[in-house]
Amino acid sequence: MTNKPNSRARSLRAVFAAPLVMCVLSLIGLVSALAGDGLADWLSWAALAVPVLAVAWAMRRRRV
């Protein structure tokens, strides 16, 4: 029974790792879009493209 909490903790970490990373990147993208120009605009576009690319990847993977 000692293995159950460890396997569950790893499972929760695996489930919430990608959404947490996308959340942080989205927040960085939104703040940099509001706060700066030039390089900050490029950073915001790149950071805000990550969730869109993740959805496209998931849709493509699901079709196959």
C-alpha positions in Angstrom: 0.0 0.0 0.0 2.9 2.4 0.3 3.2 2.6 -3.5 -0.3 3.9 -4.0 0.4 7.5 -2.8 3.6 7.7 -4.9 1.9 6.5 -8.1 -1.0 8.8 -7.6 1.3 11.8 -7.0 3.2 11.1 -10.2 0.0 10.7 -12.0 -1.3 14.0 -10.9 2.0 15.7 -11.7 1.8 14.1 -15.2 -1.7 15.3 -15.7 -1.2 18.9 -14.6 2.3 19.6 -15.8 1.4 20.6 -19.4 -1.6 22.8 -18.4 0.5 24.5 -15.8 3.3 25.3 -18.3 0.7 26.6 -20.8 -0.9 28.7 -18.1 2.5 30.3 -17.1 3.4 30.9 -20.8 0.1 32.5 -21.5 0.5 34.8 -18.5 4.0 35.7 -19.6 2.7 36.4 -23.1 -0.2 38.5 -22.0 1.9 40.6 -19.6 4.7 41.1 -22.2 2.1 42.2 -24.8 0.8 44.8 -22.4 4.1 45.9 -21.0 6.5 46.3 -23.9 7.2 46.8 -27.6 9.8 45.3 -30.0 11.2 42.1 -28.5 8.3 41.9 -26.0 5.9 41.7 -28.9 7.8 38.7 -30.3 7.9 37.1 -26.8 4.2 37.6 -26.5 3.4 36.1 -29.9 5.6 33.1 -29.2 4.2 32.5 -25.7 0.6 32.9 -26.8 1.1 30.5 -29.7 2.0 27.6 -27.4 -1.6 26.8 -26.4 -2.8 27.1 -30.0 -0.1 24.8 -31.2 -0.9 22.4 -28.3 -4.5 22.2 -29.4 -3.5 21.7 -33.0 -1.1 18.9 -32.0 -3.8 17.2 -29.8 -6.4 17.4 -32.6 -4.0 16.0 -35.2 -2.9 13.2 -32.8 -6.5 12.3 -32.0 -7.3 11.8 -35.7 -4.5 9.4 -36.3 
